[in-house]
Amino acid sequence: MSEKNIHGRLVIITDLDGTLLHPKTYSYADASPALELITIRDIPLIFCSSKCSAELEVYRRLLKNRHPFIVENGGGIFVPDEYFTFVVEGELRSGYRVIHLGTPYDEIRRQFVSLRARLRIPVRGFGDMTPAEVSSLTGLAKHAAVLAMQRNYDEPFMFPDAPNRVFLQAIEDSGLHWTEGRFFHIMGNHDKGHAVRILKGLFEHEAGPVRTVGLGDQLNDLSFLRIVDKPILVRREDGSYDERINIPGLYRTQGIGPEGWNEAVLSLLLNT
């Protein structure tokens, strides 16, 4: 039976890295009790990540997740075909209706390289790296690093030292945007919040009002934490919280990563 209350069906929307997944090991083991309860209650669990679709498919299989998901900081929404009783407007691809919200990766990459050359700032993106380098930077296994490099809408990048504000401003001046999670990301005119609004609208078109819970830990989560009914900020590995995320009604976990995720979701569900 689906989880419902007077506000409508509950939908949980979550970031992955540093939130549901441990920031170093990428394990979700500490969140297992909450994940089991979500499954028992048939609550939609929506991944909303900076990860690309190839990476998210891995976690969907591991967690037996059959729900829609949001990739690359809101660049695209992947809805399993026939998930809703109505036809979702989007490209039919490999069993999904894909709603494209971001600028294609090739264009993002072209402008990134052009800005770098013009400003002579030594930033490097995933497109400049080998799988071994991405593996070393992220802690991902090499096969997982290969998946992480299969971008469709944004380019993760890093500075050799402190963030260069001239370069970040140049991204904005060029008509593109940037956000920050574990890495900086250059992207088009999209964010997680816009994608969540669209997906929430699809759920409401299907079955009426929904109540949304959002969990994140970094600046790139702010746009969707602002619009959910219950925003939850997960504590970071060093014990801090991202101070840029300070919104009304925000719950801050005591636990770190998946431990904090488990704490917050169990508290919410067991008191609903």
FIKEVO-459718 format. One record per residue (C-alpha): residue number from 1; y negated, x negated, z negated. Coordinates in nm, 2 decimals, padded with zeros to 4 digits. Last residue first. Layout:
! FIKEVO-459718
PT    n      py      px      pz
PT  NUM       Y       X       Z
...
***
This chain:
! FIKEVO-459718
PT    n      py      px      pz
PT  272  -00.99  -00.39  -01.00
PT  271  -00.96  -00.62  -01.30
PT  270  -00.64  -00.78  -01.19
PT  269  -00.77  -00.82  -00.84
PT  268  -01.10  -00.99  -00.93
PT  267  -00.97  -01.22  -01.20
PT  266  -00.68  -01.32  -00.98
PT  265  -00.92  -01.39  -00.69
PT  264  -01.15  -01.61  -00.90
PT  263  -00.89  -01.82  -01.08
PT  262  -00.68  -01.87  -00.76
PT  261  -00.99  -01.99  -00.57
PT  260  -01.07  -02.22  -00.87
PT  259  -00.73  -02.38  -00.86
PT  258  -00.75  -02.38  -00.48
PT  257  -01.06  -02.60  -00.48
PT  256  -01.18  -02.69  -00.83
PT  255  -01.15  -02.46  -01.13
PT  254  -01.44  -02.33  -01.32
PT  253  -01.54  -02.09  -01.04
PT  252  -01.90  -01.98  -00.98
PT  251  -01.96  -01.61  -00.93
PT  250  -02.28  -01.53  -00.73
PT  249  -02.44  -01.20  -00.80
PT  248  -02.77  -01.29  -00.65
PT  247  -02.77  -01.61  -00.44
PT  246  -02.78  -01.98  -00.51
PT  245  -02.60  -02.19  -00.25
PT  244  -02.82  -02.49  -00.20
PT  243  -02.70  -02.63  -00.53
PT  242  -02.35  -02.70  -00.38
PT  241  -02.15  -02.69  -00.70
PT  240  -02.04  -03.00  -00.90
PT  239  -01.72  -03.10  -01.06
PT  238  -01.66  -03.40  -00.83
PT  237  -01.39  -03.20  -00.64
PT  236  -01.62  -02.91  -00.57
PT  235  -01.64  -02.58  -00.76
PT  234  -01.58  -02.27  -00.55
PT  233  -01.87  -02.04  -00.50
PT  232  -01.77  -01.67  -00.49
PT  231  -01.98  -01.40  -00.32
PT  230  -01.89  -01.03  -00.40
PT  229  -02.03  -00.77  -00.16
PT  228  -02.04  -01.01   00.14
PT  227  -02.37  -01.08   00.32
PT  226  -02.51  -01.40   00.15
PT  225  -02.17  -01.56   00.12
PT  224  -02.15  -01.54   00.50
PT  223  -02.45  -01.75   00.58
PT  222  -02.40  -01.98   00.28
PT  221  -02.05  -02.10   00.39
PT  220  -02.19  -02.38   00.61
PT  219  -02.37  -02.51   00.30
PT  218  -02.04  -02.58   00.12
PT  217  -01.79  -02.42  -00.13
PT  216  -01.67  -02.09   00.00
PT  215  -01.52  -01.76  -00.11
PT  214  -01.62  -01.42   00.02
PT  213  -01.52  -01.07  -00.11
PT  212  -01.59  -00.77   00.11
PT  211  -01.57  -00.40   00.03
PT  210  -01.48  -00.19   00.33
PT  209  -01.62   00.14   00.45
PT  208  -01.44   00.35   00.72
PT  207  -01.09   00.29   00.87
PT  206  -01.10   00.14   01.21
PT  205  -01.47   00.13   01.28
PT  204  -01.51  -00.01   00.93
PT  203  -01.27  -00.29   01.01
PT  202  -01.44  -00.37   01.34
PT  201  -01.78  -00.37   01.17
PT  200  -01.66  -00.62   00.91
PT  199  -01.55  -00.84   01.20
PT  198  -01.90  -00.83   01.35
PT  197  -02.08  -00.90   01.02
PT  196  -01.83  -01.18   00.95
PT  195  -01.91  -01.35   01.28
PT  194  -02.29  -01.33   01.21
PT  193  -02.24  -01.48   00.86
PT  192  -02.02  -01.76   00.98
PT  191  -02.29  -01.90   01.21
PT  190  -02.39  -01.89   01.58
PT  189  -02.67  -02.00   01.80
PT  188  -02.51  -02.32   01.94
PT  187  -02.34  -02.60   01.76
PT  186  -02.38  -02.94   01.60
PT  185  -02.16  -02.99   01.29
PT  184  -02.22  -03.22   01.00
PT  183  -01.90  -03.32   00.81
PT  182  -01.73  -03.19   00.50
PT  181  -01.95  -02.89   00.55
PT  180  -02.30  -02.91   00.70
PT  179  -02.47  -02.71   00.96
PT  178  -02.65  -02.78   01.29
PT  177  -02.83  -02.58   01.55
PT  176  -02.91  -02.59   01.92
PT  175  -03.23  -02.51   02.10
PT  174  -03.33  -02.87   02.16
PT  173  -03.58  -02.86   01.88
PT  172  -03.31  -02.78   01.63
PT  171  -03.09  -03.07   01.74
PT  170  -03.40  -03.29   01.73
PT  169  -03.46  -03.19   01.37
PT  168  -03.12  -03.31   01.28
PT  167  -03.18  -03.64   01.46
PT  166  -03.51  -03.70   01.29
PT  165  -03.35  -03.61   00.96
PT  164  -03.10  -03.89   00.97
PT  163  -02.83  -03.83   00.72
PT  162  -02.77  -04.14   00.50
PT  161  -02.54  -04.41   00.64
PT  160  -02.32  -04.43   00.95
PT  159  -02.40  -04.07   01.04
PT  158  -02.13  -03.82   01.10
PT  157  -02.02  -03.56   01.36
PT  156  -01.82  -03.24   01.40
PT  155  -01.88  -03.09   01.74
PT  154  -01.89  -02.72   01.79
PT  153  -01.76  -02.43   02.01
PT  152  -01.42  -02.50   02.16
PT  151  -01.28  -02.80   01.98
PT  150  -00.93  -02.95   02.01
PT  149  -01.01  -03.25   01.79
PT  148  -00.87  -03.09   01.47
PT  147  -00.53  -03.05   01.65
PT  146  -00.50  -03.42   01.71
PT  145  -00.60  -03.48   01.35
PT  144  -00.31  -03.26   01.24
PT  143  -00.07  -03.48   01.44
PT  142  -00.22  -03.79   01.28
PT  141  -00.19  -03.66   00.93
PT  140  -00.52  -03.55   00.79
PT  139  -00.71  -03.77   00.54
PT  138  -01.03  -03.67   00.71
PT  137  -01.18  -04.01   00.80
PT  136  -00.86  -04.20   00.86
PT  135  -00.70  -03.91   01.06
PT  134  -01.02  -03.88   01.27
PT  133  -00.99  -04.26   01.34
PT  132  -00.62  -04.24   01.43
PT  131  -00.68  -03.94   01.65
PT  130  -00.93  -04.16   01.84
PT  129  -01.30  -04.10   01.81
PT  128  -01.61  -04.04   02.03
PT  127  -01.53  -03.67   02.07
PT  126  -01.50  -03.63   01.70
PT  125  -01.87  -03.72   01.68
PT  124  -02.05  -04.04   01.61
PT  123  -02.41  -04.09   01.52
PT  122  -02.57  -04.43   01.61
PT  121  -02.93  -04.31   01.66
PT  120  -03.09  -04.44   01.98
PT  119  -03.32  -04.13   02.00
PT  118  -03.26  -04.07   02.38
PT  117  -02.90  -04.18   02.37
PT  116  -02.80  -03.97   02.07
PT  115  -02.98  -03.67   02.20
PT  114  -02.80  -03.70   02.54
PT  113  -02.46  -03.74   02.37
PT  112  -02.51  -03.43   02.15
PT  111  -02.64  -03.24   02.46
PT  110  -02.33  -03.31   02.66
PT  109  -02.10  -03.24   02.36
PT  108  -02.25  -02.90   02.30
PT  107  -02.22  -02.82   02.67
PT  106  -01.86  -02.92   02.68
PT  105  -01.79  -02.73   02.36
PT  104  -01.89  -02.39   02.50
PT  103  -02.18  -02.22   02.31
PT  102  -02.07  -02.00   02.04
PT  101  -02.01  -01.62   01.99
PT  100  -01.69  -01.57   02.20
PT   99  -01.49  -01.27   02.08
PT   98  -01.13  -01.35   02.15
PT   97  -00.88  -01.07   02.17
PT   96  -00.56  -01.24   02.08
PT   95  -00.20  -01.26   02.22
PT   94  -00.24  -01.58   02.41
PT   93  -00.58  -01.50   02.54
PT   92  -00.74  -01.16   02.61
PT   91  -01.11  -01.22   02.63
PT   90  -01.31  -00.98   02.41
PT   89  -01.40  -00.61   02.35
PT   88  -01.15  -00.49   02.09
PT   87  -00.93  -00.20   02.20
PT   86  -00.88   00.06   01.94
PT   85  -00.59   00.10   01.69
PT   84  -00.67  -00.23   01.54
PT   83  -00.43  -00.52   01.54
PT   82  -00.34  -00.43   01.90
PT   81  -00.41  -00.79   02.02
PT   80  -00.45  -01.02   01.72
PT   79  -00.83  -01.07   01.67
PT   78  -00.97  -01.42   01.71
PT   77  -01.34  -01.44   01.63
PT   76  -01.53  -01.74   01.78
PT   75  -01.81  -01.98   01.71
PT   74  -01.85  -01.86   01.35
PT   73  -01.83  -02.20   01.18
PT   72  -01.56  -02.33   01.41
PT   71  -01.32  -02.04   01.39
PT   70  -01.30  -01.69   01.25
PT   69  -00.97  -01.52   01.18
PT   68  -00.80  -01.19   01.24
PT   67  -00.50  -01.10   01.03
PT   66  -00.13  -01.17   01.06
PT   65  -00.10  -01.44   00.78
PT   64   00.25  -01.56   00.72
PT   63   00.10  -01.83   00.49
PT   62   00.26  -02.12   00.68
PT   61   00.22  -01.95   01.01
PT   60  -00.15  -01.86   00.96
PT   59  -00.20  -02.21   00.83
PT   58  -00.08  -02.38   01.15
PT   57  -00.27  -02.13   01.37
PT   56  -00.58  -02.23   01.18
PT   55  -00.56  -02.58   01.31
PT   54  -00.53  -02.48   01.68
PT   53  -00.81  -02.23   01.64
PT   52  -01.06  -02.49   01.52
PT   51  -01.15  -02.56   01.17
PT   50  -01.51  -02.49   01.04
PT   49  -01.35  -02.19   00.87
PT   48  -01.35  -01.82   00.81
PT   47  -00.98  -01.73   00.74
PT   46  -00.95  -01.36   00.67
PT   45  -00.71  -01.22   00.41
PT   44  -00.65  -00.85   00.46
PT   43  -00.51  -00.70   00.14
PT   42  -00.15  -00.58   00.16
PT   41  -00.12  -00.54  -00.21
PT   40   00.19  -00.75  -00.23
PT   39   00.04  -01.01   00.01
PT   38  -00.28  -01.04  -00.19
PT   37  -00.07  -01.08  -00.51
PT   36   00.13  -01.36  -00.36
PT   35  -00.19  -01.54  -00.25
PT   34  -00.33  -01.51  -00.60
PT   33  -00.02  -01.66  -00.76
PT   32   00.00  -01.93  -00.48
PT   31  -00.36  -02.07  -00.52
PT   30  -00.25  -02.39  -00.68
PT   29  -00.01  -02.46  -00.39
PT   28  -00.29  -02.44  -00.13
PT   27  -00.25  -02.81  -00.03
PT   26  -00.50  -02.98   00.19
PT   25  -00.43  -03.30  -00.01
PT   24  -00.79  -03.43  -00.03
PT   23  -01.03  -03.12  -00.05
PT   22  -00.75  -02.89  -00.18
PT   21  -00.72  -02.59   00.05
PT   20  -00.84  -02.24  -00.04
PT   19  -01.19  -02.38  -00.11
PT   18  -01.23  -02.75  -00.04
PT   17  -01.13  -02.70   00.33
PT   16  -01.04  -02.33   00.39
PT   15  -01.33  -02.08   00.38
PT   14  -01.23  -01.74   00.28
PT   13  -01.29  -01.37   00.36
PT   12  -01.11  -01.11   00.14
PT   11  -01.12  -00.75   00.26
PT   10  -01.09  -00.46   00.01
PT    9  -01.07  -00.11   00.15
PT    8  -01.34   00.14   00.05
PT    7  -01.61   00.13  -00.22
PT    6  -01.43   00.38  -00.45
PT    5  -01.13   00.14  -00.45
PT    4  -00.86   00.04  -00.21
PT    3  -00.59  -00.23  -00.18
PT    2  -00.34  -00.13   00.09
PT    1   00.00   00.00   00.00
***
